[in-house]
Amino acid sequence: MTYTENVKIALQSIQSNRLRTFLTALIIAIGLSALVGILTTLDAVEKSMTEAFSSMGANSFNIRNRGTGIRVGGPGQRYKPFKSIRYEDAQSFKKRFNAPAQVAVSVFASGGATAKYGSEKTNPNINIQGIDENGLLALGLKLAQGRNFSSSEMEFGQNVAIIGGEIAKTLFKNESPIDKQITAGPNRFKIIGVLESKGSSMGSSTDRAIYIPILKAKIINGNPNASYTITVVVESNDLIDPVIGEATAEFRNIRKVKVKDPNNFEITKSDALAQSLFENLAFIAIGGIVIGAITLIGASIGLMNIMLVSVTERTREIGVRKAIGANPSTIRKQFLIEAVVICVMGGFMGILFGIGIGNIISFSMGGTFIIPWLAIVVGLVLCIGVGILSGYYPAKKASKLDPVEALRYE
């Protein structure tokens, strides 16, 4: 008997027990959807992070008063906060640093604000960030309309702002936002520029941000101990390590760090941060695969139980097949193929469920539709493997039945 004939017999058996087959395949589908869903979600997160960091480029680094603090599992060291980087420290570094690079200084002003224009208003999820004239370059942002801050606007901390594309779309549906006045919290700003839309990355979005002169942000923040971030954009990636060395020496002088003492600030390259995040995602992926595998093991036990019941119910049928010449190998192949077919049916359902769940999360993060081809291939291979493992013992049991005793079975 050929494999094609065995598949036909398996499909006939499946058709005669539709409900039981569907429930068995659903168990497999749930197990596989967990695995595919997790891997799809992780692909979405990785793509979102890649877009976030690629916009900044690999030829930049930040000087801040603490590390990123990103730790996912493991006994890794917690970040060590240092004393704040004052406005005076940042400006002194910007004036004194002499290297083939652009220096930008930024500070957080406020978050959770609502932007208003006339009767229109945004959700209370607007972040206000203070930047200098190099801030847009450092953040990898481009203007769709308007202009950057002028030197006088920076010097006097005037009430001007550059807004994200989503804010412009929400507040100014049929008119240009340039030179219009908006309120954000208790503050009022004149719009001088609108950023190109970039979408969400890692749960945040420059489309929902307002950028203002850094001196104005200093006033809004109001925290005398606020810490500023210095971003250095190097002309060439080949120069980044020498420039980091120069920046470290210069900032140690500004912070009056003694020769024998360690740095009381941290320098983080943008690509190093991305690499750290990707490494952490790898651990999450392993955890997701383990969870999915455990679920599939439970599904395989359920499938084996169903196949054993099927062997018992079809004992007389097995006796008839053996009586007309079917050998043990043919009987074994028949039940084994039946188990694999059920698993593959469940696998296709699980892959569709998993892709759907993963992409719902991807869309919620502002991502795009993702098809995780690797997860699909791995899922199908696992389904076939589960079918073989779960079906082998019932198939072996069926092939060893005595035909005379099987024919007598009622």
C-alpha positions as a Markdown table, in Angstrom:
| # | Residue | x | y | z |
|---|---|---|---|---|
| 1 | Met | 0.0 | 0.0 | 0.0 |
| 2 | Thr | 1.4 | 3.4 | -1.0 |
| 3 | Tyr | 1.7 | 6.5 | 1.2 |
| 4 | Thr | -1.0 | 8.1 | -1.0 |
| 5 | Glu | -3.4 | 5.4 | -0.2 |
| 6 | Asn | -2.5 | 5.5 | 3.5 |
| 7 | Val | -3.2 | 9.3 | 3.5 |
| 8 | Lys | -6.6 | 8.7 | 1.8 |
| 9 | Ile | -7.5 | 6.1 | 4.5 |
| 10 | Ala | -6.4 | 8.4 | 7.2 |
| 11 | Leu | -8.5 | 11.2 | 5.8 |
| 12 | Gln | -11.5 | 8.9 | 5.6 |
| 13 | Ser | -11.0 | 8.0 | 9.2 |
| 14 | Ile | -10.7 | 11.6 | 10.2 |
| 15 | Gln | -13.9 | 12.5 | 8.3 |
| 16 | Ser | -15.8 | 9.8 | 10.1 |
| 17 | Asn | -14.8 | 11.3 | 13.5 |
| 18 | Arg | -14.9 | 15.0 | 12.6 |
| 19 | Leu | -15.6 | 16.4 | 16.1 |
| 20 | Arg | -13.0 | 14.3 | 17.8 |
| 21 | Thr | -10.5 | 15.1 | 15.1 |
| 22 | Phe | -11.3 | 18.9 | 15.3 |
| 23 | Leu | -10.8 | 18.9 | 19.1 |
| 24 | Thr | -7.5 | 17.0 | 18.9 |
| 25 | Ala | -6.2 | 19.3 | 16.1 |
| 26 | Leu | -7.3 | 22.3 | 18.3 |
| 27 | Ile | -5.1 | 21.1 | 21.1 |
| 28 | Ile | -2.2 | 21.1 | 18.7 |
| 29 | Ala | -3.2 | 24.5 | 17.3 |
| 30 | Ile | -3.3 | 26.1 | 20.8 |
| 31 | Gly | 0.2 | 24.7 | 21.6 |
| 32 | Leu | 1.7 | 25.9 | 18.3 |
| 33 | Ser | -0.1 | 29.3 | 18.4 |
| 34 | Ala | 1.6 | 30.0 | 21.7 |
| 35 | Leu | 5.0 | 29.4 | 20.1 |
| 36 | Val | 4.4 | 31.2 | 16.8 |
| 37 | Gly | 2.6 | 34.1 | 18.6 |
| 38 | Ile | 5.6 | 34.6 | 20.9 |
| 39 | Leu | 8.1 | 34.5 | 18.1 |
| 40 | Thr | 6.0 | 36.8 | 15.9 |
| 41 | Thr | 5.8 | 39.3 | 18.7 |
| 42 | Leu | 9.5 | 39.2 | 19.3 |
| 43 | Asp | 10.1 | 39.8 | 15.5 |
| 44 | Ala | 7.8 | 42.8 | 15.8 |
| 45 | Val | 9.7 | 44.1 | 18.8 |
| 46 | Glu | 13.1 | 43.6 | 17.2 |
| 47 | Lys | 11.9 | 45.3 | 14.0 |
| 48 | Ser | 10.6 | 48.2 | 16.0 |
| 49 | Met | 13.9 | 48.6 | 17.9 |
| 50 | Thr | 15.9 | 48.3 | 14.7 |
| 51 | Glu | 13.9 | 51.2 | 13.1 |
| 52 | Ala | 14.3 | 53.2 | 16.3 |
| 53 | Phe | 18.1 | 52.9 | 16.4 |
| 54 | Ser | 18.8 | 52.9 | 12.7 |
| 55 | Ser | 17.3 | 56.4 | 12.5 |
| 56 | Met | 19.9 | 57.6 | 15.0 |
| 57 | Gly | 22.7 | 55.8 | 13.1 |
| 58 | Ala | 25.6 | 53.8 | 14.5 |
| 59 | Asn | 27.9 | 56.8 | 14.6 |
| 60 | Ser | 26.6 | 58.5 | 17.7 |
| 61 | Phe | 26.9 | 58.1 | 21.5 |
| 62 | Asn | 25.3 | 59.5 | 24.6 |
| 63 | Ile | 26.9 | 60.9 | 27.8 |
| 64 | Arg | 24.5 | 60.6 | 30.7 |
| 65 | Asn | 24.5 | 60.3 | 34.4 |
| 66 | Arg | 23.5 | 56.6 | 34.4 |
| 67 | Gly | 23.2 | 53.5 | 32.2 |
| 68 | Thr | 20.1 | 52.5 | 30.4 |
| 69 | Gly | 19.2 | 50.1 | 33.2 |
| 70 | Ile | 17.9 | 47.5 | 30.8 |
| 71 | Arg | 18.1 | 44.1 | 32.4 |
| 72 | Val | 16.1 | 41.0 | 31.3 |
| 73 | Gly | 16.8 | 38.0 | 33.5 |
| 74 | Gly | 20.2 | 36.8 | 34.7 |
| 75 | Pro | 22.2 | 38.2 | 37.6 |
| 76 | Gly | 23.5 | 41.2 | 35.6 |
| 77 | Gln | 24.6 | 44.3 | 37.5 |
| 78 | Arg | 22.0 | 46.9 | 38.1 |
| 79 | Tyr | 22.9 | 50.3 | 36.6 |
| 80 | Lys | 24.6 | 52.7 | 38.9 |
| 81 | Pro | 23.3 | 56.3 | 38.9 |
| 82 | Phe | 25.7 | 59.1 | 39.3 |
| 83 | Lys | 25.2 | 62.7 | 40.1 |
| 84 | Ser | 23.2 | 64.7 | 37.6 |
| 85 | Ile | 24.8 | 66.2 | 34.6 |
| 86 | Arg | 24.0 | 69.9 | 35.1 |
| 87 | Tyr | 23.1 | 72.3 | 32.3 |
| 88 | Glu | 26.4 | 74.1 | 32.9 |
| 89 | Asp | 28.4 | 70.9 | 32.5 |
| 90 | Ala | 26.7 | 70.1 | 29.3 |
| 91 | Gln | 27.2 | 73.6 | 27.8 |
| 92 | Ser | 30.8 | 73.6 | 28.9 |
| 93 | Phe | 31.4 | 70.3 | 27.2 |
| 94 | Lys | 29.7 | 71.6 | 24.0 |
| 95 | Lys | 31.9 | 74.7 | 23.9 |
| 96 | Arg | 35.2 | 73.0 | 24.8 |
| 97 | Phe | 34.9 | 69.7 | 22.9 |
| 98 | Asn | 37.0 | 70.0 | 19.7 |
| 99 | Ala | 36.6 | 66.9 | 17.5 |
| 100 | Pro | 35.1 | 66.1 | 14.1 |
| 101 | Ala | 31.6 | 65.7 | 15.6 |
| 102 | Gln | 28.3 | 67.6 | 16.3 |
| 103 | Val | 27.3 | 67.9 | 20.0 |
| 104 | Ala | 23.7 | 68.1 | 21.1 |
| 105 | Val | 22.2 | 68.7 | 24.5 |
| 106 | Ser | 18.7 | 67.6 | 25.6 |
| 107 | Val | 16.5 | 67.4 | 28.7 |
| 108 | Phe | 13.1 | 66.1 | 29.5 |
| 109 | Ala | 10.6 | 68.8 | 30.2 |
| 110 | Ser | 7.3 | 67.1 | 31.0 |
| 111 | Gly | 5.2 | 64.1 | 30.0 |
| 112 | Gly | 1.6 | 63.1 | 29.7 |
| 113 | Ala | 0.6 | 66.5 | 28.4 |
| 114 | Thr | -2.5 | 67.4 | 26.3 |
| 115 | Ala | -1.9 | 69.6 | 23.3 |
| 116 | Lys | -4.8 | 71.9 | 22.3 |
| 117 | Tyr | -5.7 | 74.2 | 19.4 |
| 118 | Gly | -9.1 | 75.8 | 19.4 |
| 119 | Ser | -11.6 | 73.0 | 20.0 |
| 120 | Glu | -9.2 | 70.3 | 19.0 |
| 121 | Lys | -7.0 | 68.4 | 21.5 |
| 122 | Thr | -4.8 | 65.4 | 21.6 |
| 123 | Asn | -4.8 | 62.5 | 24.1 |
| 124 | Pro | -2.8 | 63.1 | 27.3 |
| 125 | Asn | 0.2 | 61.3 | 26.0 |
| 126 | Ile | 2.4 | 64.1 | 24.7 |
| 127 | Asn | 6.0 | 64.4 | 25.8 |
| 128 | Ile | 7.8 | 67.7 | 25.8 |
| 129 | Gln | 11.5 | 67.6 | 25.2 |
| 130 | Gly | 14.1 | 70.4 | 25.3 |
| 131 | Ile | 16.7 | 70.3 | 22.6 |
| 132 | Asp | 19.3 | 72.6 | 21.2 |
| 133 | Glu | 20.0 | 73.6 | 17.5 |
| 134 | Asn | 21.7 | 70.1 | 16.9 |
| 135 | Gly | 18.9 | 68.2 | 18.6 |
| 136 | Leu | 17.1 | 67.2 | 15.4 |
| 137 | Leu | 20.3 | 65.8 | 13.9 |
| 138 | Ala | 21.1 | 63.9 | 17.1 |
| 139 | Leu | 17.7 | 62.3 | 17.2 |
| 140 | Gly | 17.6 | 61.5 | 13.5 |
| 141 | Leu | 14.6 | 63.7 | 12.9 |
| 142 | Lys | 13.7 | 65.6 | 9.7 |
| 143 | Leu | 11.4 | 68.5 | 9.1 |
| 144 | Ala | 8.4 | 68.1 | 6.9 |
| 145 | Gln | 7.4 | 71.8 | 7.2 |
| 146 | Gly | 8.9 | 74.9 | 8.7 |
| 147 | Arg | 12.4 | 75.4 | 10.1 |
| 148 | Asn | 14.7 | 74.6 | 13.0 |
| 149 | Phe | 15.2 | 76.9 | 16.1 |
| 150 | Ser | 17.1 | 80.1 | 15.5 |
| 151 | Ser | 20.1 | 81.2 | 17.6 |
| 152 | Ser | 18.0 | 84.0 | 19.3 |
| 153 | Glu | 15.2 | 81.5 | 20.1 |
| 154 | Met | 17.7 | 79.2 | 21.7 |
| 155 | Glu | 19.5 | 82.0 | 23.6 |
| 156 | Phe | 16.4 | 83.5 | 25.1 |
| 157 | Gly | 14.3 | 80.3 | 25.5 |
| 158 | Gln | 11.4 | 81.6 | 23.6 |
| 159 | Asn | 8.0 | 79.9 | 23.4 |
| 160 | Val | 8.4 | 78.2 | 20.1 |
| 161 | Ala | 8.0 | 74.5 | 19.3 |
| 162 | Ile | 8.5 | 71.8 | 16.6 |
| 163 | Ile | 5.8 | 69.3 | 16.8 |
| 164 | Gly | 5.4 | 65.6 | 15.7 |
| 165 | Gly | 3.4 | 64.7 | 12.6 |
| 166 | Glu | 0.6 | 63.0 | 14.6 |
| 167 | Ile | 0.0 | 66.2 | 16.7 |
| 168 | Ala | -0.2 | 68.3 | 13.5 |
| 169 | Lys | -2.7 | 65.9 | 11.9 |
| 170 | Thr | -4.9 | 65.8 | 15.0 |
| 171 | Leu | -5.0 | 69.5 | 15.7 |
| 172 | Phe | -4.7 | 71.0 | 12.2 |
| 173 | Lys | -6.9 | 68.9 | 10.0 |
| 174 | Asn | -7.4 | 71.4 | 7.1 |
| 175 | Glu | -4.8 | 74.1 | 7.7 |
| 176 | Ser | -1.1 | 74.6 | 8.0 |
| 177 | Pro | 0.2 | 74.5 | 11.6 |
| 178 | Ile | 3.1 | 76.9 | 10.9 |
| 179 | Asp | 2.9 | 80.1 | 13.0 |
| 180 | Lys | -0.2 | 78.8 | 14.9 |
| 181 | Gln | -0.4 | 78.9 | 18.7 |
| 182 | Ile | -1.0 | 75.8 | 20.7 |
| 183 | Thr | -1.2 | 75.0 | 24.4 |
| 184 | Ala | 0.5 | 72.0 | 26.0 |
| 185 | Gly | -0.3 | 71.8 | 29.7 |
| 186 | Pro | 0.0 | 75.3 | 31.1 |
| 187 | Asn | 2.4 | 76.5 | 28.4 |
| 188 | Arg | 1.7 | 78.2 | 25.1 |
| 189 | Phe | 3.9 | 77.7 | 22.0 |
| 190 | Lys | 4.2 | 79.1 | 18.5 |
| 191 | Ile | 4.7 | 76.3 | 16.0 |
| 192 | Ile | 7.7 | 76.8 | 13.7 |
| 193 | Gly | 8.1 | 73.3 | 12.4 |
| 194 | Val | 6.5 | 69.9 | 11.8 |
| 195 | Leu | 8.5 | 66.7 | 11.8 |
| 196 | Glu | 8.2 | 63.9 | 9.2 |
| 197 | Ser | 6.1 | 61.1 | 10.5 |
| 198 | Lys | 8.1 | 58.1 | 11.7 |
| 199 | Gly | 5.6 | 55.9 | 13.6 |
| 200 | Ser | 6.0 | 54.3 | 17.0 |
| 201 | Ser | 9.2 | 52.6 | 18.1 |
| 202 | Met | 9.5 | 50.6 | 21.4 |
| 203 | Gly | 6.2 | 52.0 | 22.7 |
| 204 | Ser | 7.1 | 55.7 | 22.2 |
| 205 | Ser | 6.7 | 58.0 | 19.2 |
| 206 | Thr | 8.4 | 61.2 | 18.0 |
| 207 | Asp | 5.1 | 61.8 | 16.2 |
| 208 | Arg | 3.5 | 62.5 | 19.6 |
| 209 | Ala | 6.3 | 64.8 | 20.9 |
| 210 | Ile | 6.8 | 68.5 | 21.2 |
| 211 | Tyr | 10.4 | 69.8 | 21.0 |
| 212 | Ile | 11.2 | 73.2 | 22.5 |
| 213 | Pro | 14.4 | 75.3 | 23.1 |
| 214 | Ile | 16.4 | 73.8 | 25.9 |
| 215 | Leu | 16.3 | 76.9 | 28.1 |
| 216 | Lys | 12.5 | 76.9 | 28.0 |
| 217 | Ala | 12.5 | 73.2 | 28.9 |
| 218 | Lys | 14.8 | 74.0 | 31.8 |
| 219 | Ile | 12.2 | 76.4 | 33.1 |
| 220 | Ile | 9.3 | 74.0 | 32.6 |
| 221 | Asn | 11.1 | 71.1 | 34.2 |
| 222 | Gly | 11.7 | 73.1 | 37.4 |
| 223 | Asn | 13.9 | 70.4 | 38.9 |
| 224 | Pro | 17.1 | 72.0 | 40.1 |
| 225 | Asn | 18.7 | 68.5 | 40.0 |
| 226 | Ala | 17.5 | 67.7 | 36.5 |
| 227 | Ser | 20.1 | 65.7 | 34.5 |
| 228 | Tyr | 20.9 | 66.6 | 30.9 |
| 229 | Thr | 21.9 | 64.2 | 28.1 |
| 230 | Ile | 24.8 | 65.0 | 25.8 |
| 231 | Thr | 24.6 | 63.3 | 22.3 |
| 232 | Val | 27.7 | 63.3 | 20.1 |
| 233 | Val | 27.3 | 62.5 | 16.4 |
| 234 | Val | 30.5 | 61.6 | 14.8 |
| 235 | Glu | 31.2 | 62.3 | 11.1 |
| 236 | Ser | 32.4 | 58.7 | 10.4 |
| 237 | Asn | 31.8 | 55.5 | 12.3 |
| 238 | Asp | 35.5 | 54.7 | 11.9 |
| 239 | Leu | 36.2 | 57.7 | 14.2 |
| 240 | Ile | 33.8 | 56.9 | 17.0 |
| 241 | Asp | 36.2 | 55.1 | 19.3 |
| 242 | Pro | 38.9 | 57.9 | 19.2 |
| 243 | Val | 36.1 | 60.5 | 19.7 |
| 244 | Ile | 34.7 | 58.6 | 22.7 |
| 245 | Gly | 38.2 | 58.6 | 24.2 |
| 246 | Glu | 38.5 | 62.4 | 23.7 |
| 247 | Ala | 35.0 | 63.0 | 25.0 |
| 248 | Thr | 35.7 | 60.9 | 28.1 |
| 249 | Ala | 38.9 | 62.8 | 28.9 |
| 250 | Glu | 37.2 | 66.2 | 28.4 |
| 251 | Phe | 34.1 | 65.4 | 30.5 |
| 252 | Arg | 36.3 | 64.0 | 33.3 |
| 253 | Asn | 38.0 | 67.4 | 33.4 |
| 254 | Ile | 34.7 | 69.2 | 33.4 |
| 255 | Arg | 33.4 | 67.0 | 36.3 |
| 256 | Lys | 36.8 | 67.3 | 38.1 |
| 257 | Val | 37.2 | 63.5 | 38.3 |
| 258 | Lys | 40.6 | 62.6 | 39.8 |
| 259 | Val | 43.0 | 60.4 | 37.8 |
| 260 | Lys | 42.6 | 57.4 | 40.2 |
| 261 | Asp | 38.8 | 57.7 | 40.4 |
| 262 | Pro | 36.4 | 56.0 | 37.9 |
| 263 | Asn | 34.1 | 58.0 | 35.7 |
| 264 | Asn | 31.0 | 59.4 | 37.4 |
| 265 | Phe | 29.1 | 59.3 | 34.2 |
| 266 | Glu | 28.4 | 56.8 | 31.5 |
| 267 | Ile | 29.0 | 56.8 | 27.7 |
| 268 | Thr | 26.7 | 54.6 | 25.7 |
| 269 | Lys | 27.0 | 54.0 | 21.9 |
| 270 | Ser | 23.7 | 53.8 | 20.1 |
| 271 | Asp | 24.6 | 50.5 | 18.4 |
| 272 | Ala | 25.8 | 49.0 | 21.7 |
| 273 | Leu | 22.5 | 49.8 | 23.3 |
| 274 | Ala | 20.7 | 48.1 | 20.4 |
| 275 | Gln | 23.0 | 45.1 | 20.6 |
| 276 | Ser | 22.2 | 44.8 | 24.4 |
| 277 | Leu | 18.5 | 44.9 | 23.7 |
| 278 | Phe | 18.8 | 42.3 | 21.0 |
| 279 | Glu | 20.8 | 40.0 | 23.3 |
| 280 | Asn | 18.0 | 40.3 | 25.9 |
| 281 | Leu | 15.4 | 39.5 | 23.3 |
| 282 | Ala | 17.3 | 36.3 | 22.5 |
| 283 | Phe | 16.8 | 35.2 | 26.1 |
| 284 | Ile | 13.1 | 36.0 | 25.9 |
| 285 | Ala | 12.9 | 34.0 | 22.6 |
| 286 | Ile | 14.4 | 31.0 | 24.3 |
| 287 | Gly | 11.8 | 31.3 | 27.1 |
| 288 | Gly | 9.1 | 31.6 | 24.5 |
| 289 | Ile | 10.3 | 28.5 | 22.7 |
| 290 | Val | 10.4 | 26.5 | 26.0 |
| 291 | Ile | 6.8 | 27.6 | 26.9 |
| 292 | Gly | 5.6 | 26.6 | 23.4 |
| 293 | Ala | 7.5 | 23.3 | 23.7 |
| 294 | Ile | 5.9 | 22.5 | 27.0 |
| 295 | Thr | 2.5 | 23.3 | 25.6 |
| 296 | Leu | 3.1 | 21.0 | 22.6 |
| 297 | Ile | 4.2 | 18.2 | 24.9 |
| 298 | Gly | 0.9 | 18.4 | 26.6 |
| 299 | Ala | -0.8 | 18.4 | 23.2 |
| 300 | Ser | 1.2 | 15.4 | 22.2 |
| 301 | Ile | 0.0 | 13.5 | 25.2 |
| 302 | Gly | -3.6 | 14.3 | 24.4 |
| 303 | Leu | -3.1 | 13.2 | 20.8 |
| 304 | Met | -1.5 | 9.8 | 21.9 |
| 305 | Asn | -4.5 | 9.2 | 24.2 |
| 306 | Ile | -6.9 | 9.9 | 21.3 |
| 307 | Met | -5.0 | 7.6 | 19.0 |
| 308 | Leu | -5.0 | 4.8 | 21.6 |
| 309 | Val | -8.8 | 5.2 | 21.8 |
| 310 | Ser | -9.0 | 5.1 | 18.0 |
| 311 | Val | -7.0 | 1.8 | 18.0 |
| 312 | Thr | -9.4 | 0.3 | 20.5 |
| 313 | Glu | -12.4 | 1.4 | 18.6 |
| 314 | Arg | -11.1 | 0.1 | 15.3 |
| 315 | Thr | -9.8 | -3.3 | 16.5 |
| 316 | Arg | -12.2 | -5.2 | 14.3 |
| 317 | Glu | -11.3 | -3.1 | 11.3 |
| 318 | Ile | -7.6 | -3.8 | 11.9 |
| 319 | Gly | -8.5 | -7.6 | 12.1 |
| 320 | Val | -10.3 | -7.3 | 8.7 |
| 321 | Arg | -7.4 | -5.5 | 7.1 |
| 322 | Lys | -4.9 | -8.1 | 8.4 |
| 323 | Ala | -7.2 | -11.0 | 7.2 |
| 324 | Ile | -7.2 | -9.7 | 3.6 |
| 325 | Gly | -3.4 | -9.4 | 3.5 |
| 326 | Ala | -2.3 | -6.2 | 5.3 |
| 327 | Asn | 1.0 | -6.7 | 7.0 |
| 328 | Pro | 2.0 | -5.0 | 10.4 |
| 329 | Ser | 4.1 | -2.4 | 8.5 |
| 330 | Thr | 1.0 | -1.3 | 6.5 |
| 331 | Ile | -1.1 | -1.0 | 9.7 |
| 332 | Arg | 1.6 | 0.9 | 11.5 |
| 333 | Lys | 2.0 | 3.4 | 8.6 |
| 334 | Gln | -1.7 | 3.9 | 8.4 |
| 335 | Phe | -2.1 | 5.0 | 12.1 |
| 336 | Leu | 1.2 | 6.9 | 12.0 |
| 337 | Ile | 0.2 | 8.9 | 9.0 |
| 338 | Glu | -3.2 | 9.5 | 10.5 |
| 339 | Ala | -1.5 | 11.1 | 13.6 |
| 340 | Val | 0.7 | 13.2 | 11.4 |
| 341 | Val | -2.2 | 14.4 | 9.3 |
| 342 | Ile | -4.1 | 15.5 | 12.4 |
| 343 | Cys | -1.0 | 17.3 | 13.7 |
| 344 | Val | -0.4 | 19.1 | 10.4 |
| 345 | Met | -4.1 | 20.2 | 10.4 |
| 346 | Gly | -3.7 | 21.5 | 13.9 |
| 347 | Gly | -0.4 | 23.1 | 12.9 |
| 348 | Phe | -1.9 | 25.2 | 10.1 |
| 349 | Met | -4.6 | 26.4 | 12.5 |
| 350 | Gly | -2.0 | 27.2 | 15.2 |
| 351 | Ile | 0.3 | 29.1 | 12.7 |
| 352 | Leu | -2.7 | 31.2 | 11.6 |
| 353 | Phe | -3.7 | 31.9 | 15.2 |
| 354 | Gly | -0.1 | 32.7 | 16.2 |
| 355 | Ile | 0.5 | 35.1 | 13.3 |
| 356 | Gly | -2.7 | 36.8 | 14.1 |
| 357 | Ile | -1.9 | 37.2 | 17.8 |
| 358 | Gly | 1.6 | 38.4 | 17.1 |
| 359 | Asn | 0.6 | 40.9 | 14.5 |
| 360 | Ile | -2.2 | 42.4 | 16.7 |
| 361 | Ile | 0.6 | 43.1 | 19.2 |
| 362 | Ser | 2.8 | 44.4 | 16.4 |
| 363 | Phe | 0.1 | 46.8 | 15.2 |
| 364 | Ser | -0.5 | 48.0 | 18.8 |
| 365 | Met | 3.2 | 49.0 | 18.8 |
| 366 | Gly | 2.9 | 50.9 | 15.6 |
| 367 | Gly | 4.6 | 48.1 | 13.6 |
| 368 | Thr | 3.7 | 46.5 | 10.3 |
| 369 | Phe | 2.4 | 43.1 | 9.3 |
| 370 | Ile | 5.0 | 40.4 | 9.9 |
| 371 | Ile | 5.2 | 36.8 | 8.5 |
| 372 | Pro | 7.7 | 34.9 | 10.7 |
| 373 | Trp | 8.9 | 32.4 | 8.1 |
| 374 | Leu | 11.3 | 30.7 | 10.4 |
| 375 | Ala | 8.6 | 30.2 | 13.0 |
| 376 | Ile | 6.3 | 28.7 | 10.4 |
| 377 | Val | 8.9 | 26.2 | 9.2 |
| 378 | Val | 9.9 | 25.3 | 12.8 |
| 379 | Gly | 6.2 | 25.0 | 13.7 |
| 380 | Leu | 5.5 | 22.6 | 10.8 |
| 381 | Val | 8.5 | 20.5 | 11.6 |
| 382 | Leu | 7.5 | 20.3 | 15.2 |
| 383 | Cys | 4.0 | 19.3 | 14.2 |
| 384 | Ile | 5.3 | 16.4 | 12.1 |
| 385 | Gly | 7.6 | 15.4 | 14.9 |
| 386 | Val | 4.8 | 15.5 | 17.5 |
| 387 | Gly | 2.6 | 13.4 | 15.1 |
| 388 | Ile | 5.3 | 10.8 | 14.8 |
| 389 | Leu | 6.1 | 10.7 | 18.5 |
| 390 | Ser | 2.4 | 10.6 | 19.6 |
| 391 | Gly | 1.3 | 8.2 | 16.9 |
| 392 | Tyr | 4.2 | 5.7 | 17.0 |
| 393 | Tyr | 3.1 | 3.7 | 20.2 |
| 394 | Pro | -0.6 | 3.5 | 19.1 |
| 395 | Ala | 0.5 | 2.5 | 15.6 |
| 396 | Lys | 2.9 | -0.1 | 17.0 |
| 397 | Lys | 0.1 | -1.5 | 19.2 |
| 398 | Ala | -2.3 | -1.7 | 16.3 |
| 399 | Ser | 0.2 | -3.5 | 14.1 |
| 400 | Lys | 0.8 | -6.2 | 16.8 |
| 401 | Leu | -2.9 | -7.1 | 17.2 |
| 402 | Asp | -3.6 | -10.8 | 16.5 |
| 403 | Pro | -6.0 | -10.8 | 13.5 |
| 404 | Val | -8.1 | -13.7 | 14.9 |
| 405 | Glu | -8.6 | -12.0 | 18.3 |
| 406 | Ala | -9.2 | -8.7 | 16.5 |
| 407 | Leu | -12.0 | -10.2 | 14.4 |
| 408 | Arg | -13.7 | -11.5 | 17.5 |
| 409 | Tyr | -13.6 | -8.0 | 19.2 |
| 410 | Glu | -17.0 | -6.5 | 19.8 |
